[in-house]
Amino acid sequence: MRALALLMFLAATLPMAFMRPIVGLMLWIMFSYMNPHRIAYGFATSFNWVMITALVTILVTLVHRDQRQPLRMTPVMVAMTLFLIWTGVTTIFAVESDLARAEWVRFFKILLMAYFTLILVIDRQKLHWVLWAVVISFGFWGFKGGLFTLLTGGGYHVLGPIKSFFRDNNDFALVMCMTLPLIRYLQLQEPKRLVRLGLWALMALTALSVLGTQSRGGFLALGVTGIMLIYKSRHRKSLILVVPVLAIALAAFMPQEWYDRMNTINQYQEDQSAQGRIDSYKFATSLALSNPILGGGMRVWANQGMWNMYGPPGAKHRAIHSIFFEVLGEHSFIGLILFIGMLVTAWLSLARIRKRTRGSPELAWMGDLASMMQVSLVAYMGAGSLLPMPYFDLFYQLLAITAVLNVMVERAARGVVDESMVLSRPETEMTTATSPQPARRRRRSFVSDRQATGGKDKAAPASRNATQNLPWW
């Protein structure tokens, strides 16, 4: 029944993608991130939903020239492309050639859709559609995991969907920590009170699902994410009161077994899991020092002979549990520099967006999104330091969204801003209701406004600041 329902859903929505390729991108996000086919049965579990939605999106984008923009190689996209090229070079000389080629092809597909995100997301409305698709996809599992933890008293581990890239409890915790800031951003922009309250509930259940994973790395990442949410949020003073109360309430709900596991964080010398991670770091470092140019290629850690050669004596071969050390071992120092370069470039780009939109009520939403995406990057770097996820889908999707924001800011800097970039839907409705003439989409020049007012900034209409006056919750 679930398989049939999923097939009917695709049959009803996929034709829309032939008219609007952004719909195809949203479908790809849903099947890639939510993995609804993983909770179905029969043919649905093996049907290649992701490939079909991706192919349709790519082909239709090439046809509809009016619904796309040129691929702009912003600094973030340049850094991402250089990393893709270098991983391709190391794959040619990889120790585990077959595994490396398969992993690189998967990585290439992830970045290909990131490029198409930049091509298709041409205004604020489409950007919000993509963000809602991401939040609903991961939020479904956050809601489900938080509710499961609530009903079972936190006595069981919360896991991701079967055969997904975040099935493991540690990976699931990372995904949820990165999703929390995106939920907060949509909450800041949402004018409807009930939807804002619903997003609050989703944030609480998502945070509870992280605790339910019983992942020690996830617990630390959640703490860092909470602190950064307070620091980066527009309503900082209010969150200082709410977040600690929520944290105490969630922690008080967890059973004693959860506390016993968290207390082992400072006993890493006696913990086999922690010691195995340290062994993998030593293996990656030794391998990189012996092969400082190319490293061992993707999935080199799967080779027992390489572990015998470069790993600590008696160490058990396993995945390298760190985004940084895995890149170091697989792509050596050049790859690590490029990987860190992506992170630094993204952070600086987001900081630049925040700076350039500060003081502009019309573009304040860009500053909010940039701030929350910085929180997601911190969550990725924090939790990812203990996890083998350097080729994680959501991270590269966030890089693409960073590039989208860069393009929009540059467009505003040239003095031409699309009305859809400035106004939210409720504001547009308000303008229509109060104006004797129908509201029309137009293009507005910041330069002409300044000239018309003698060099002073033109006062924004009251309706234009409607979202800025929303209550913090």
N, C-alpha and C positions, 0 to 999 in steps of 0.2 A: 504494500500500500504506500509506504514512504517513497519507494523507488518510482512508482507511478506518479505520485504527487510532484516529485522533483522533476520528472520528465515533462509533466504538464506545465510546470512553472517555467522551465527553459523554453518550451514551445511557445509560451505566451509572451515571454520577454525578449527572446533572441531576435524576432523580427523587428523590434524597436531599435536594436543595435544597427540594423541595416540602414535605418534612417538617421540615427544619432549615434555615432561611434562611442561617445562618452558612456552610453548605456552598456556597450560591450565591455568597456574598461571596468565599470562597476560590477558587472557579472563575473569578470575574471577575478576581481578582488574578493568577491563573495565565495567563489568556489576554491580559490587559493588559500584564503585565510579562515573562513568559517568551516570549510570542509563539510558541507551538509550531507554529502554522499557517504561520509564515514559513519553516519548514524542511520543509514538506510540499509536495505538488504537486497540480495539478488544481484542483477546485472548492474545496479547503480554503484556498487562498490568498486567495480573494475572499469566502468565506463569513463573515458577520458574527457571529463567535463571541462577541465582547465584548458586543455589544448584546443578544444572547439571554440570556447569563448575568446581565447587569445588570437586564433587565426581569423575569426570573424572581425575582431576589433582591428587587427592590422590591415586586413584587406579593405574594409569599409573606410578606414582612415585615409587610405590612398585614393579612394574614389571621391570622398567629400572634401574638396579643397577648402570650401568655405567654413568648415568646422574644425580647422586645424591651424596651427601657426608654425613657422619655421623652427627647426631644432636649434635652439640657442645654446652654444657651448659656454655656459657660465663657468666660473672657477670650480664650482662643485662638480659640474658635469665633466669638466676636463680632468679633475682628479679621479673621478670614478672611471672614466675611460682609460686613463693611464694604468690604473690598477687592473682593469679587465685585460688589457693588452699584456701586462707583465705576467699575470697568472696564466695567460695562454702560452707565453714563452716558456715558463717553468713546466707547464704541462707536457710540452714536447719532449722534455728531458726527464720526466717524472719516473721515480722508481716503480711505483705501481701504475703503469701506463694505462691499463684498461679502467681502473677505478678513477684515476685522475681525469681521463677524458670524459667519463660519464659525469663526474662532479663539475667539470668546467662547463659542459654543455648545459647542465642545470643552472649554473651560475649565469651563463650568457642569457638564458631565457628570462631570468629574474631582471637583469639589467635592460634587456630589450623592452620589457613592459615598463620599466622606469623611464626609458627614453620616450615611449609613447604617452606616458603620463604628462611629460613636459609638452609634448606636441598637442595633446587634446585639451588640457586644462588651460583655457584661454581667458577665463574671467572668474570672478569671485563665486558666482553661483555654481559653476562646475567644480571648483575647488571644494566647496562645501559638500557637494554631492559625493565626491571622492572620500572626504573625511568621514562623512556619515556612513559610507559603505565600510570603511575600515573599522570604525567604532562599533557598528552593529555586528560585523563579522566576529571580531574578537570579544566584544561585549557580551555576545550570546554565551560564550564559554565562561566569561567572568561571572555572569549572572548565574549560570548553571552550577559552576564550581562553588560560588559563594553560598547558594541555596543548599547545595549538597553538604557543605561544611556546617551550615546552620542546622540542618535536620539531623545530622549524624553526630553533632557535638564535637566536630573536629577530630574524630577518632580514626579517620581514614585519609589516605593521601589523595589529593586532587590531581588528576592527570588530564592531558589534552586529548583530542580525538585520535583514534587508532590510525597508525600509519601516516600521521601528519608530522610536520617539522617541529612541532612543539608538544609531542606526546609525553616526553619526559617531564617529571614534576619540576625540575630546575628550569628547563626551557619554557614551560608554561608560566612559571613565575616571572621570567624575564619579559615575555610577551605582555602579560598583564600590567607590569610596572611601566612598560613603554606606552600602553594604551591609556592609562589613567590620565596623563596630561592632555591627551587629545579629547577625552571626555570632558575634562574641565574647560577646554577651549570652547567646545560646542555649547557648554552650559553658559559661559560668559556671553555668548552671542545670541542665545535663545530668548526671544521676547515673551514666550508663553510660560506662565508660572507653573502649570502642571508638568510641562516637559522639563523645566529646570529641576523640579522636585524629583521627577523620574530619573534624571541624570545623576542627581545626588545619591539616590538609592542604588543606581548602577555602580557608582564609584565606591560606595560602601561594600557592596557585594563583591566587586572586583578585588578590592583590598583584602576582604575576608578570604577570597579564593586563593590569594597568594599565601596567606597564613596556612590555609588548608593543604597546600602542597607539602608542608613541613620541610621546605627547602631552606637551609641555613643561608645560602647565598641570596635566595629570594627575599628572606626576611631582612637582610642587611640592605638589599637594593630597595625594598619598600620603604625602609626608614629614610634612606637618602632621597628617594623620590618625594616623600612627604615633606621633607625639609625644603627641597628645591621648589615644590609647588607653592609653599608659603612664601618663599623668597621672591619667586618670579611672578606671582599673581598680582593682579591689579588691586584686589581687595585683601591685602596682606593682613591687616589688623583683624578682620573678621575670621580669616582662616587660622590665625594664631589661637583663637578660642575654640574653633570647631575641630581642627585636625587632632590636637592632643586628646580631646574628649573622645573622639571617635577611635583613636588608637587605643586608649585605655579600655574602652568598651569592647573592642574586638579582642584585645589580649586577654581580658578577663573571661572571655567566653571559651578560650582554648583550654583543652584538658592538660593534666599534669604531664602526660607523655610528650606533649609538644614542648613544654618548658624543659624537660629533660634533654630533648634533642637539641634545642637552641643553646643550652648550657655547654654543649660540647664544642662550641665555636672556638673557645680559647684553649682547647685541648687537642690541637691539630697534630701534635707529635704522637699521640696515642690513637688517633683516628685513621683507619686504613684508607678511607675515601680521601681525606685531606692529604695523606702521605702519597697516595697514588697521583694526585694532582701535582704535587711537588716533583715527583719523579718524572712526570711528563714534561714539566718545565725544564728540568735538567736535560732531558732527552732532546728537546727542541733547541736549546741553547748550544749543546754540544754539536748537534747536526749542522746548525747554521755556521758555527765557527769553522767546521771542517769543509763546508760548502758555502762560502760567503757570498757567492753570486747567485746561484740558482736554487739553493736549498734542496729539498727532497721531492718537491712537487706535491700536489694535492693527494691527501690520504696516505702520505708516507708512513704515518703512525701505524697503519694496518699491517706493515711488513715486520714480521718477527725478526728477520735477519738484521734490519736496521736498528731495532731495539737492542739486540745483542751487541751491536757495534757501538752505539752511541748512548744507550740508556744506562742508568746506574746499575751496578751489579745486583742481580736477583730481582730487578724490577719487572713487574707484569706489564706487558704491552697493552696500551689502551689509548683512547682518544686524548688529544692534548686539550685539557680543559681550561682554555683561555683564548679569547679571540686574538690577543696580541702574540702569545707564544705559538699558537697554531700557525698564524701567518709567518712568524719568524722561522719556524721549522720547515714549512712548506715552500716559502718563497724567499727565504733568507732576508738579509738586511735591506735590500732594495724594496722588496715587497712590504716589509714592515714600515719603512719610511713612507711609501705610497699610501698604505692603509691609515697610518696616523695622519698623513696629509689630508685624507678625505675628512677625517673627524675634525681636524683643526680648521680646514677650509669651511666646512659646514657651520661650525660654531661661530667663526668670524663673520660669515655671511649673514647668519641670523642676528648677530649682535649689530651688524651694520643696518639691517632692516629695522631693528628696534630703534636705533638712533635716528634714522632718517624719517621714521613715521611718528616719532615722539612730538607731541604738541599739535598734531593734526587730527581733529576729531573724525574727519572723513576716512582716514587711513589707520585709525587706531586698531582696527581688527587685525591688520597685518602685524602690528607690534605684539598683540596678544598671542597670535599664532606662533610667531617667532619665539616668544618666551616659552610657551608650552612645548615647542619642539626642542628647545634647548634642554628642557627637563627630560624629555624622552631620550635625548642623546646621553645625558648623564646616567639615566637608568640603564641604557645599553652598555655604556662603558663600565659602569659599576658591576652589574650582574654578569656582563659578558667577560669580565676579567676572570671569572671562574667557570665559564662555559665554552664549549667548542662550537661557536656560532658566528664565525666571521663572514659567512655568506647568507646571513639571515634576511629573508625577504623584506620585512617591514623596515629595516634600517635603510635599504637602498630606495624604498618607496619614499621615505622621509627625505632622503637626499634629493630625489626628484621634486618633491614639493618645495624644498628649499630653493631649488632652481626656478620653480614657478613663481615664488614670491620675489626672487631677484628680478625676473623679467617684468613683473607688475610694478615694482618700485622704480625700475628704470623707465618704464612707460610713464609713470607719474612725474618723474624728474624732468621728462621732456616737455611737461606742461599739458599733456593730454591724458585725461582720465575717463574711462568708460563709466557711465552712470551706474552700471551693475557692480562696478568695483567699489563704489562708494556707499550706496544705499542698500539696506536690508529690505526684505519683503514688507514687514509691517510699516517701515518708514515710507515706502512707496505708496502703500495703501492710504496712509495718513495724508500724504501730499495730494493724492487724487481726490480724497474726500473733502478737503478744505479749499481746494483751488477751483475757481470757476471754469477753468479750462482743463481738459483731460491731460493727465501726466504723460509726457512723451519721453522716450529714450533719447538722450542727446549726448553730445560730447562736450566736456567742460574743460576750459583752459585755465589753469592757475595763473598763468601770466596775464591773460586778459582781465581777470578779476582784480589783480593788483593794479593794473593800469587804470581800470575804471574807478578805483577808489583812491587815486592819487598816491599809489605806492604802498598803501596800507592793505592788510589782509581784509578781504570782504567778510563780514559777519555771516556765519553759517545760519541757515534757517533753524528754528527751534526743533522742527521735526527731524532734522538731520542728526541731532544729538540724542535722539530718543534712546538708543541702545546704551549710551553712556550713563543715563540716569536710572538704569535698571537696578533693583536691589541686588546685593552681593550674592544672594542665594538663588 
